[in-house]
Amino acid sequence: MYGDADAIRALARRLDEQGCDIIDEAGRLVALAEACGWSGLAADAMRRRNQVRAAALHRTATRHEDAAAALRRHAREVENRLELIAAAERQVSTWLDEVGDLVGGFVPPSPGHRNWLDVDLPVPTTVPTA
């Protein structure tokens, strides 16, 4: 099997969860910095720097969300390709049931293999009569 849509979606969920964790951590860090009793120029500089770092964490979380969305799109495409492979297998199996004896030497790909998408059906040398 070339792709496991469920495994891909599980990875997307993990990325979404990590993105949420990153946002939560950014909020926690900002809250801790704001809550400390330290005052003065150095404290203000620390809080500003902490805000910059929190913004960077939010950008990272957004990238996690984007990657998760891309993985969900990929999972849908994997499912579409697997459906195409299954349709080709069904079509060739039906065809072989009907004229298989007339087509010598045709060896179909293994079940689920992507080569089903490239199957070039041989033309029978004789036409069956009813």
N, CA, C and O atoms as a GROMACS GRO file, in nm:
protein
  520
    1MET      N    1   0.085  -0.118   0.000
    1MET     CA    2   0.000   0.000   0.000
    1MET      C    3   0.090   0.124   0.000
    1MET      O    4   0.186   0.133   0.076
    2TYR      N    5   0.056   0.218  -0.086
    2TYR     CA    6   0.142   0.335  -0.104
    2TYR      C    7   0.108   0.450  -0.012
    2TYR      O    8   0.191   0.537   0.012
    3GLY      N    9  -0.012   0.450   0.040
    3GLY     CA   10  -0.049   0.558   0.128
    3GLY      C   11  -0.157   0.511   0.223
    3GLY      O   12  -0.247   0.436   0.184
    4ASP      N   13  -0.148   0.554   0.343
    4ASP     CA   14  -0.247   0.518   0.444
    4ASP      C   15  -0.312   0.649   0.489
    4ASP      O   16  -0.257   0.722   0.571
    5ALA      N   17  -0.430   0.675   0.435
    5ALA     CA   18  -0.499   0.803   0.463
    5ALA      C   19  -0.524   0.821   0.612
    5ALA      O   20  -0.514   0.933   0.663
    6ASP      N   21  -0.556   0.713   0.683
    6ASP     CA   22  -0.580   0.725   0.827
    6ASP      C   23  -0.452   0.766   0.902
    6ASP      O   24  -0.457   0.848   0.993
    7ALA      N   25  -0.340   0.708   0.863
    7ALA     CA   26  -0.213   0.744   0.927
    7ALA      C   27  -0.176   0.890   0.896
    7ALA      O   28  -0.124   0.961   0.982
    8ILE      N   29  -0.204   0.933   0.773
    8ILE     CA   30  -0.175   1.071   0.735
    8ILE      C   31  -0.263   1.167   0.815
    8ILE      O   32  -0.216   1.270   0.863
    9ARG      N   33  -0.391   1.132   0.829
    9ARG     CA   34  -0.480   1.217   0.909
    9ARG      C   35  -0.440   1.219   1.057
    9ARG      O   36  -0.455   1.322   1.123
   10ALA      N   37  -0.391   1.108   1.108
   10ALA     CA   38  -0.344   1.105   1.247
   10ALA      C   39  -0.226   1.200   1.265
   10ALA      O   40  -0.218   1.270   1.366
   11LEU      N   41  -0.137   1.203   1.168
   11LEU     CA   42  -0.025   1.297   1.174
   11LEU      C   43  -0.076   1.441   1.169
   11LEU      O   44  -0.025   1.528   1.240
   12ALA      N   45  -0.176   1.467   1.086
   12ALA     CA   46  -0.235   1.601   1.079
   12ALA      C   47  -0.295   1.640   1.214
   12ALA      O   48  -0.278   1.754   1.259
   13ARG      N   49  -0.364   1.547   1.278
   13ARG     CA   50  -0.421   1.577   1.411
   13ARG      C   51  -0.311   1.609   1.512
   13ARG      O   52  -0.325   1.700   1.594
   14ARG      N   53  -0.201   1.534   1.506
   14ARG     CA   54  -0.090   1.562   1.598
   14ARG      C   55  -0.032   1.701   1.574
   14ARG      O   56   0.000   1.773   1.669
   15LEU      N   57  -0.020   1.740   1.448
   15LEU     CA   58   0.030   1.874   1.418
   15LEU      C   59  -0.066   1.981   1.469
   15LEU      O   60  -0.023   2.082   1.524
   16ASP      N   61  -0.197   1.958   1.452
   16ASP     CA   62  -0.296   2.052   1.505
   16ASP      C   63  -0.282   2.064   1.657
   16ASP      O   64  -0.284   2.174   1.712
   17GLU      N   65  -0.268   1.949   1.723
   17GLU     CA   66  -0.255   1.950   1.870
   17GLU      C   67  -0.128   2.022   1.912
   17GLU      O   68  -0.128   2.099   2.009
   18GLN      N   69  -0.019   1.998   1.840
   18GLN     CA   70   0.107   2.067   1.874
   18GLN      C   71   0.092   2.218   1.854
   18GLN      O   72   0.144   2.296   1.933
   19GLY      N   73   0.022   2.257   1.748
   19GLY     CA   74  -0.002   2.400   1.726
   19GLY      C   75  -0.077   2.462   1.842
   19GLY      O   76  -0.044   2.572   1.888
   20CYS      N   77  -0.180   2.391   1.890
   20CYS     CA   78  -0.256   2.442   2.006
   20CYS      C   79  -0.168   2.448   2.130
   20CYS      O   80  -0.175   2.544   2.206
   21ASP      N   81  -0.085   2.346   2.149
   21ASP     CA   82   0.006   2.347   2.265
   21ASP      C   83   0.103   2.464   2.258
   21ASP      O   84   0.132   2.527   2.360
   22ILE      N   85   0.152   2.494   2.141
   22ILE     CA   86   0.246   2.605   2.123
   22ILE      C   87   0.178   2.737   2.158
   22ILE      O   88   0.236   2.821   2.226
   23ILE      N   89   0.054   2.756   2.111
   23ILE     CA   90  -0.020   2.879   2.142
   23ILE      C   91  -0.044   2.890   2.293
   23ILE      O   92  -0.029   2.997   2.351
   24ASP      N   93  -0.082   2.777   2.355
   24ASP     CA   94  -0.104   2.777   2.500
   24ASP      C   95   0.024   2.815   2.574
   24ASP      O   96   0.022   2.893   2.668
   25GLU      N   97   0.136   2.758   2.530
   25GLU     CA   98   0.264   2.787   2.594
   25GLU      C   99   0.302   2.934   2.577
   25GLU      O  100   0.354   2.997   2.669
   26ALA      N  101   0.277   2.989   2.459
   26ALA     CA  102   0.306   3.131   2.436
   26ALA      C  103   0.225   3.217   2.532
   26ALA      O  104   0.277   3.311   2.592
   27GLY      N  105   0.098   3.185   2.547
   27GLY     CA  106   0.014   3.261   2.639
   27GLY      C  107   0.061   3.249   2.783
   27GLY      O  108   0.061   3.346   2.858
   28ARG      N  109   0.102   3.129   2.820
   28ARG     CA  110   0.151   3.107   2.956
   28ARG      C  111   0.278   3.188   2.982
   28ARG      O  112   0.294   3.248   3.088
   29LEU      N  113   0.369   3.188   2.884
   29LEU     CA  114   0.493   3.263   2.902
   29LEU      C  115   0.468   3.414   2.913
   29LEU      O  116   0.530   3.481   2.995
   30VAL      N  117   0.377   3.466   2.831
   30VAL     CA  118   0.344   3.608   2.838
   30VAL      C  119   0.281   3.640   2.973
   30VAL      O  120   0.316   3.740   3.036
   31ALA      N  121   0.189   3.554   3.018
   31ALA     CA  122   0.122   3.578   3.146
   31ALA      C  123   0.223   3.576   3.261
   31ALA      O  124   0.215   3.658   3.353
   32LEU      N  125   0.317   3.483   3.257
   32LEU     CA  126   0.419   3.477   3.363
   32LEU      C  127   0.506   3.603   3.363
   32LEU      O  128   0.538   3.657   3.469
   33ALA      N  129   0.542   3.649   3.245
   33ALA     CA  130   0.625   3.770   3.237
   33ALA      C  131   0.549   3.891   3.288
   33ALA      O  132   0.605   3.975   3.359
   34GLU      N  133   0.422   3.900   3.252
   34GLU     CA  134   0.342   4.015   3.296
   34GLU      C  135   0.315   4.011   3.447
   34GLU      O  136   0.300   4.114   3.512
   35ALA      N  137   0.309   3.889   3.501
   35ALA     CA  138   0.273   3.875   3.643
   35ALA      C  139   0.392   3.890   3.738
   35ALA      O  140   0.374   3.903   3.859
   36CYS      N  141   0.513   3.888   3.684
   36CYS     CA  142   0.627   3.897   3.774
   36CYS      C  143   0.633   4.037   3.837
   36CYS      O  144   0.590   4.135   3.776
   37GLY      N  145   0.684   4.044   3.956
   37GLY     CA  146   0.686   4.169   4.030
   37GLY      C  147   0.802   4.262   3.994
   37GLY      O  148   0.820   4.365   4.057
   38TRP      N  149   0.875   4.226   3.897
   38TRP     CA  150   0.992   4.302   3.855
   38TRP      C  151   0.948   4.427   3.781
   38TRP      O  152   0.854   4.422   3.702
   39SER      N  153   1.015   4.540   3.806
   39SER     CA  154   0.981   4.664   3.736
   39SER      C  155   1.108   4.736   3.694
   39SER      O  156   1.218   4.706   3.742
   40GLY      N  157   1.091   4.833   3.606
   40GLY     CA  158   1.204   4.909   3.558
   40GLY      C  159   1.230   4.885   3.411
   40GLY      O  160   1.156   4.813   3.344
   41LEU      N  161   1.338   4.950   3.361
   41LEU     CA  162   1.370   4.941   3.219
   41LEU      C  163   1.400   4.798   3.175
   41LEU      O  164   1.355   4.756   3.069
   42ALA      N  165   1.476   4.725   3.255
   42ALA     CA  166   1.511   4.588   3.220
   42ALA      C  167   1.384   4.500   3.217
   42ALA      O  168   1.371   4.414   3.130
   43ALA      N  169   1.294   4.521   3.311
   43ALA     CA  170   1.170   4.444   3.315
   43ALA      C  171   1.085   4.475   3.192
   43ALA      O  172   1.028   4.385   3.131
   44ASP      N  173   1.078   4.601   3.156
   44ASP     CA  174   1.002   4.638   3.035
   44ASP      C  175   1.064   4.576   2.910
   44ASP      O  176   0.992   4.530   2.821
   45ALA      N  177   1.198   4.577   2.903
   45ALA     CA  178   1.266   4.517   2.788
   45ALA      C  179   1.239   4.367   2.783
   45ALA      O  180   1.218   4.310   2.676
   46MET      N  181   1.241   4.302   2.900
   46MET     CA  182   1.214   4.158   2.906
   46MET      C  183   1.071   4.130   2.857
   46MET      O  184   1.050   4.034   2.783
   47ARG      N  185   0.976   4.210   2.898
   47ARG     CA  186   0.836   4.188   2.857
   47ARG      C  187   0.819   4.210   2.706
   47ARG      O  188   0.748   4.135   2.639
   48ARG      N  189   0.884   4.314   2.654
   48ARG     CA  190   0.878   4.337   2.508
   48ARG      C  191   0.940   4.219   2.433
   48ARG      O  192   0.884   4.172   2.334
   49ARG      N  193   1.053   4.172   2.479
   49ARG     CA  194   1.120   4.059   2.416
   49ARG      C  195   1.032   3.933   2.424
   49ARG      O  196   1.025   3.854   2.330
   50ASN      N  197   0.967   3.919   2.536
   50ASN     CA  198   0.877   3.805   2.555
   50ASN      C  199   0.759   3.813   2.458
   50ASN      O  200   0.715   3.711   2.405
   51GLN      N  201   0.708   3.933   2.433
   51GLN     CA  202   0.599   3.951   2.335
   51GLN      C  203   0.646   3.914   2.194
   51GLN      O  204   0.572   3.851   2.119
   52VAL      N  205   0.768   3.952   2.160
   52VAL     CA  206   0.824   3.917   2.028
   52VAL      C  207   0.835   3.765   2.015
   52VAL      O  208   0.799   3.708   1.912
   53ARG      N  209   0.884   3.700   2.120
   53ARG     CA  210   0.898   3.554   2.118
   53ARG      C  211   0.760   3.487   2.109
   53ARG      O  212   0.744   3.387   2.040
   54ALA      N  213   0.661   3.543   2.180
   54ALA     CA  214   0.525   3.487   2.174
   54ALA      C  215   0.468   3.500   2.033
   54ALA      O  216   0.400   3.409   1.985
   55ALA      N  217   0.495   3.612   1.966
   55ALA     CA  218   0.448   3.629   1.827
   55ALA      C  219   0.514   3.525   1.736
   55ALA      O  220   0.450   3.472   1.646
   56ALA      N  221   0.642   3.497   1.760
   56ALA     CA  222   0.712   3.395   1.681
   56ALA      C  223   0.651   3.257   1.707
   56ALA      O  224   0.637   3.177   1.614
   57LEU      N  225   0.613   3.230   1.830
   57LEU     CA  226   0.548   3.103   1.862
   57LEU      C  227   0.412   3.094   1.792
   57LEU      O  228   0.375   2.986   1.745
   58HIS      N  229   0.340   3.203   1.784
   58HIS     CA  230   0.212   3.202   1.712
   58HIS      C  231   0.233   3.174   1.563
   58HIS      O  232   0.155   3.103   1.501
   59ARG      N  233   0.338   3.231   1.506
   59ARG     CA  234   0.368   3.201   1.365
   59ARG      C  235   0.401   3.053   1.346
   59ARG      O  236   0.359   2.990   1.248
   60THR      N  237   0.475   2.998   1.440
   60THR     CA  238   0.507   2.856   1.435
   60THR      C  239   0.380   2.772   1.444
   60THR      O  240   0.366   2.673   1.372
   61ALA      N  241   0.289   2.811   1.531
   61ALA     CA  242   0.162   2.738   1.544
   61ALA      C  243   0.082   2.746   1.414
   61ALA      O  244   0.020   2.647   1.374
   62THR      N  245   0.084   2.861   1.350
   62THR     CA  246   0.015   2.876   1.221
   62THR      C  247   0.076   2.783   1.117
   62THR      O  248   0.004   2.725   1.036
   63ARG      N  249   0.206   2.770   1.118
   63ARG     CA  250   0.272   2.678   1.023
   63ARG      C  251   0.233   2.534   1.051
   63ARG      O  252   0.218   2.455   0.958
   64HIS      N  253   0.217   2.500   1.178
   64HIS     CA  254   0.167   2.366   1.212
   64HIS      C  255   0.027   2.345   1.154
   64HIS      O  256  -0.003   2.240   1.097
   65GLU      N  257  -0.059   2.445   1.168
   65GLU     CA  258  -0.195   2.436   1.113
   65GLU      C  259  -0.191   2.421   0.961
   65GLU      O  260  -0.266   2.342   0.905
   66ASP      N  261  -0.104   2.498   0.896
   66ASP     CA  262  -0.091   2.489   0.750
   66ASP      C  263  -0.043   2.350   0.707
   66ASP      O  264  -0.094   2.293   0.611
   67ALA      N  265   0.054   2.297   0.781
   67ALA     CA  266   0.106   2.163   0.748
   67ALA      C  267  -0.002   2.058   0.769
   67ALA      O  268  -0.014   1.964   0.690
   68ALA      N  269  -0.080   2.073   0.874
   68ALA     CA  270  -0.189   1.978   0.900
   68ALA      C  271  -0.293   1.984   0.788
   68ALA      O  272  -0.342   1.880   0.744
   69ALA      N  273  -0.325   2.102   0.742
   69ALA     CA  274  -0.420   2.117   0.631
   69ALA      C  275  -0.365   2.052   0.504
   69ALA      O  276  -0.439   1.987   0.430
   70ALA      N  277  -0.236   2.070   0.479
   70ALA     CA  278  -0.174   2.008   0.361
   70ALA      C  279  -0.178   1.855   0.372
   70ALA      O  280  -0.201   1.786   0.273
   71LEU      N  281  -0.156   1.804   0.491
   71LEU     CA  282  -0.163   1.658   0.510
   71LEU      C  283  -0.305   1.607   0.488
   71LEU      O  284  -0.324   1.499   0.432
   72ARG      N  285  -0.405   1.683   0.533
   72ARG     CA  286  -0.544   1.640   0.509
   72ARG      C  287  -0.575   1.640   0.359
   72ARG      O  288  -0.644   1.550   0.311
   73ARG      N  289  -0.525   1.739   0.286
   73ARG     CA  290  -0.544   1.739   0.140
   73ARG      C  291  -0.475   1.618   0.078
   73ARG      O  292  -0.529   1.554  -0.011
   74HIS      N  293  -0.355   1.588   0.126
   74HIS     CA  294  -0.281   1.473   0.076
   74HIS      C  295  -0.357   1.343   0.104
   74HIS      O  296  -0.362   1.254   0.018
   75ALA      N  297  -0.414   1.332   0.221
   75ALA     CA  298  -0.491   1.211   0.256
   75ALA      C  299  -0.608   1.193   0.160
   75ALA      O  300  -0.638   1.082   0.118
   76ARG      N  301  -0.676   1.304   0.126
   76ARG     CA  302  -0.786   1.294   0.030
   76ARG      C  303  -0.736   1.248  -0.106
   76ARG      O  304  -0.801   1.168  -0.173
   77GLU      N  305  -0.621   1.298  -0.148
   77GLU     CA  306  -0.564   1.257  -0.277
   77GLU      C  307  -0.523   1.110  -0.275
   77GLU      O  308  -0.542   1.039  -0.373
   78VAL      N  309  -0.468   1.065  -0.164
   78VAL     CA  310  -0.434   0.922  -0.150
   78VAL      C  311  -0.560   0.839  -0.166
   78VAL      O  312  -0.560   0.739  -0.238
   79GLU      N  313  -0.667   0.879  -0.099
   79GLU     CA  314  -0.794   0.805  -0.112
   79GLU      C  315  -0.844   0.805  -0.256
   79GLU      O  316  -0.891   0.703  -0.306
   80ASN      N  317  -0.833   0.919  -0.323
   80ASN     CA  318  -0.876   0.927  -0.463
   80ASN      C  319  -0.794   0.831  -0.550
   80ASN      O  320  -0.850   0.760  -0.634
   81ARG      N  321  -0.662   0.828  -0.530
   81ARG     CA  322  -0.577   0.739  -0.609
   81ARG      C  323  -0.609   0.593  -0.579
   81ARG      O  324  -0.612   0.510  -0.670
   82LEU      N  325  -0.633   0.562  -0.453
   82LEU     CA  326  -0.667   0.424  -0.419
   82LEU      C  327  -0.800   0.383  -0.482
   82LEU      O  328  -0.817   0.268  -0.522
   83GLU      N  329  -0.893   0.477  -0.491
   83GLU     CA  330  -1.020   0.448  -0.558
   83GLU      C  331  -0.997   0.424  -0.707
   83GLU      O  332  -1.059   0.335  -0.766
   84LEU      N  333  -0.909   0.503  -0.769
   84LEU     CA  334  -0.876   0.482  -0.911
   84LEU      C  335  -0.813   0.344  -0.932
   84LEU      O  336  -0.845   0.275  -1.029
   85ILE      N  337  -0.724   0.307  -0.843
   85ILE     CA  338  -0.660   0.176  -0.854
   85ILE      C  339  -0.764   0.065  -0.842
   85ILE      O  340  -0.763  -0.030  -0.920
   86ALA      N  341  -0.852   0.077  -0.745
   86ALA     CA  342  -0.956  -0.025  -0.726
   86ALA      C  343  -1.048  -0.032  -0.848
   86ALA      O  344  -1.087  -0.142  -0.889
   87ALA      N  345  -1.082   0.082  -0.907
   87ALA     CA  346  -1.167   0.083  -1.026
   87ALA      C  347  -1.096   0.015  -1.143
   87ALA      O  348  -1.159  -0.061  -1.217
   88ALA      N  349  -0.968   0.041  -1.160
   88ALA     CA  350  -0.893  -0.024  -1.268
   88ALA      C  351  -0.887  -0.175  -1.246
   88ALA      O  352  -0.903  -0.252  -1.340
   89GLU      N  353  -0.865  -0.215  -1.122
   89GLU     CA  354  -0.863  -0.358  -1.091
   89GLU      C  355  -0.997  -0.424  -1.127
   89GLU      O  356  -1.000  -0.531  -1.188
   90ARG      N  357  -1.106  -0.359  -1.087
   90ARG     CA  358  -1.239  -0.415  -1.117
   90ARG      C  359  -1.261  -0.424  -1.268
   90ARG      O  360  -1.310  -0.526  -1.318
   91GLN      N  361  -1.224  -0.318  -1.340
   91GLN     CA  362  -1.245  -0.315  -1.484
   91GLN      C  363  -1.166  -0.425  -1.552
   91GLN      O  364  -1.220  -0.496  -1.638
   92VAL      N  365  -1.040  -0.441  -1.516
   92VAL     CA  366  -0.956  -0.543  -1.579
   92VAL      C  367  -1.004  -0.682  -1.540
   92VAL      O  368  -1.005  -0.773  -1.622
   93SER      N  369  -1.043  -0.699  -1.415
   93SER     CA  370  -1.093  -0.830  -1.372
   93SER      C  371  -1.217  -0.870  -1.451
   93SER      O  372  -1.230  -0.985  -1.493
   94THR      N  373  -1.307  -0.776  -1.472
   94THR     CA  374  -1.427  -0.802  -1.552
   94THR      C  375  -1.386  -0.837  -1.694
   94THR      O  376  -1.438  -0.932  -1.753
   95TRP      N  377  -1.296  -0.760  -1.749
   95TRP     CA  378  -1.250  -0.783  -1.886
   95TRP      C  379  -1.185  -0.920  -1.899
   95TRP      O  380  -1.210  -0.993  -1.995
   96LEU      N  381  -1.100  -0.956  -1.801
   96LEU     CA  382  -1.033  -1.086  -1.807
   96LEU      C  383  -1.132  -1.201  -1.792
   96LEU      O  384  -1.114  -1.307  -1.854
   97ASP      N  385  -1.235  -1.181  -1.711
   97ASP     CA  386  -1.338  -1.284  -1.698
   97ASP      C  387  -1.406  -1.310  -1.832
   97ASP      O  388  -1.444  -1.423  -1.862
   98GLU      N  389  -1.421  -1.205  -1.912
   98GLU     CA  390  -1.490  -1.216  -2.040
   98GLU      C  391  -1.400  -1.269  -2.152
   98GLU      O  392  -1.444  -1.353  -2.230
   99VAL      N  393  -1.276  -1.223  -2.160
   99VAL     CA  394  -1.190  -1.259  -2.274
   99VAL      C  395  -1.052  -1.308  -2.231
   99VAL      O  396  -0.961  -1.314  -2.313
  100GLY      N  397  -1.037  -1.342  -2.107
  100GLY     CA  398  -0.905  -1.379  -2.054
  100GLY      C  399  -0.838  -1.491  -2.129
  100GLY      O  400  -0.716  -1.488  -2.147
  101ASP      N  401  -0.914  -1.590  -2.175
  101ASP     CA  402  -0.853  -1.701  -2.247
  101ASP      C  403  -0.792  -1.657  -2.379
  101ASP      O  404  -0.700  -1.722  -2.429
  102LEU      N  405  -0.842  -1.549  -2.435
  102LEU     CA  406  -0.792  -1.502  -2.564
  102LEU      C  407  -0.668  -1.416  -2.552
  102LEU      O  408  -0.600  -1.388  -2.651
  103VAL      N  409  -0.638  -1.373  -2.431
  103VAL     CA  410  -0.523  -1.284  -2.408
  103VAL      C  411  -0.416  -1.365  -2.337
  103VAL      O  412  -0.423  -1.390  -2.217
  104GLY      N  413  -0.318  -1.404  -2.412
  104GLY     CA  414  -0.211  -1.482  -2.352
  104GLY      C  415  -0.104  -1.393  -2.294
  104GLY      O  416  -0.069  -1.290  -2.352
  105GLY      N  417  -0.052  -1.432  -2.181
  105GLY     CA  418   0.064  -1.364  -2.126
  105GLY      C  419   0.038  -1.237  -2.048
  105GLY      O  420   0.133  -1.176  -2.000
  106PHE      N  421  -0.088  -1.195  -2.033
  106PHE     CA  422  -0.114  -1.073  -1.955
  106PHE      C  423  -0.107  -1.107  -1.807
  106PHE      O  424  -0.184  -1.190  -1.759
  107VAL      N  425  -0.016  -1.042  -1.737
  107VAL     CA  426  -0.002  -1.063  -1.593
  107VAL      C  427  -0.039  -0.932  -1.524
  107VAL      O  428   0.034  -0.833  -1.535
  108PRO      N  429  -0.151  -0.930  -1.454
  108PRO     CA  430  -0.193  -0.805  -1.388
  108PRO      C  431  -0.103  -0.772  -1.269
  108PRO      O  432  -0.042  -0.861  -1.211
  109PRO      N  433  -0.095  -0.645  -1.234
  109PRO     CA  434  -0.019  -0.606  -1.114
  109PRO      C  435  -0.083  -0.668  -0.989
  109PRO      O  436  -0.198  -0.713  -0.993
  110SER      N  437  -0.009  -0.669  -0.882
  110SER     CA  438  -0.064  -0.721  -0.757
  110SER      C  439  -0.176  -0.628  -0.707
  110SER      O  440  -0.176  -0.510  -0.740
  111PRO      N  441  -0.270  -0.682  -0.629
  111PRO     CA  442  -0.382  -0.600  -0.581
  111PRO      C  443  -0.334  -0.474  -0.508
  111PRO      O  444  -0.244  -0.480  -0.424
  112GLY      N  445  -0.394  -0.362  -0.542
  112GLY     CA  446  -0.364  -0.235  -0.477
  112GLY      C  447  -0.239  -0.165  -0.528
  112GLY      O  448  -0.208  -0.055  -0.484
  113HIS      N  449  -0.168  -0.226  -0.620
  113HIS     CA  450  -0.043  -0.167  -0.670
  113HIS      C  451  -0.073  -0.048  -0.761
  113HIS      O  452  -0.170  -0.050  -0.837
  114ARG      N  453   0.009   0.054  -0.752
  114ARG     CA  454  -0.012   0.175  -0.832
  114ARG      C  455   0.001   0.150  -0.981
  114ARG      O  456  -0.049   0.229  -1.061
  115ASN      N  457   0.066   0.041  -1.021
  115ASN     CA  458   0.079   0.010  -1.164
  115ASN      C  459  -0.055  -0.017  -1.231
  115ASN      O  460  -0.064  -0.019  -1.354
  116TRP      N  461  -0.159  -0.038  -1.152
  116TRP     CA  462  -0.293  -0.052  -1.210
  116TRP      C  463  -0.332   0.073  -1.288
  116TRP      O  464  -0.410   0.066  -1.383
  117LEU      N  465  -0.278   0.187  -1.248
  117LEU     CA  466  -0.312   0.312  -1.316
  117LEU      C  467  -0.249   0.320  -1.455
  117LEU      O  468  -0.290   0.402  -1.537
  118ASP      N  469  -0.150   0.234  -1.482
  118ASP     CA  470  -0.080   0.236  -1.611
  118ASP      C  471  -0.108   0.112  -1.695
  118ASP      O  472  -0.041   0.090  -1.796
  119VAL      N  473  -0.206   0.030  -1.655
  119VAL     CA  474  -0.232  -0.094  -1.729
  119VAL      C  475  -0.276  -0.060  -1.871
  119VAL      O  476  -0.368   0.018  -1.894
  120ASP      N  477  -0.206  -0.121  -1.965
  120ASP     CA  478  -0.240  -0.109  -2.106
  120ASP      C  479  -0.292  -0.246  -2.148
  120ASP      O  480  -0.215  -0.341  -2.164
  121LEU      N  481  -0.422  -0.256  -2.166
  121LEU     CA  482  -0.482  -0.385  -2.194
  121LEU      C  483  -0.447  -0.434  -2.333
  121LEU      O  484  -0.459  -0.359  -2.430
  122PRO      N  485  -0.402  -0.560  -2.343
  122PRO     CA  486  -0.374  -0.615  -2.474
  122PRO      C  487  -0.504  -0.641  -2.552
  122PRO      O  488  -0.608  -0.668  -2.492
  123VAL      N  489  -0.496  -0.634  -2.681
  123VAL     CA  490  -0.611  -0.658  -2.766
  123VAL      C  491  -0.613  -0.807  -2.800
  123VAL      O  492  -0.511  -0.861  -2.843
  124PRO      N  493  -0.729  -0.876  -2.782
  124PRO     CA  494  -0.734  -1.018  -2.814
  124PRO      C  495  -0.708  -1.042  -2.963
  124PRO      O  496  -0.742  -0.959  -3.048
  125THR      N  497  -0.646  -1.156  -2.993
  125THR     CA  498  -0.614  -1.186  -3.132
  125THR      C  499  -0.736  -1.237  -3.208
  125THR      O  500  -0.741  -1.227  -3.330
  126THR      N  501  -0.833  -1.290  -3.136
  126THR     CA  502  -0.959  -1.333  -3.200
  126THR      C  503  -1.074  -1.276  -3.121
  126THR      O  504  -1.061  -1.243  -3.003
  127VAL      N  505  -1.187  -1.266  -3.187
  127VAL     CA  506  -1.307  -1.211  -3.123
  127VAL      C  507  -1.396  -1.327  -3.084
  127VAL      O  508  -1.425  -1.414  -3.166
  128PRO      N  509  -1.441  -1.330  -2.957
  128PRO     CA  510  -1.527  -1.440  -2.915
  128PRO      C  511  -1.660  -1.435  -2.991
  128PRO      O  512  -1.712  -1.328  -3.022
  129THR      N  513  -1.714  -1.551  -3.018
  129THR     CA  514  -1.844  -1.558  -3.083
  129THR      C  515  -1.947  -1.606  -2.982
  129THR      O  516  -1.916  -1.681  -2.889
  130ALA      N  517  -2.068  -1.561  -3.002
  130ALA     CA  518  -2.174  -1.594  -2.908
  130ALA      C  519  -2.231  -1.731  -2.928
  130ALA      O  520  -2.321  -1.772  -2.855
   0.00000   0.00000   0.00000
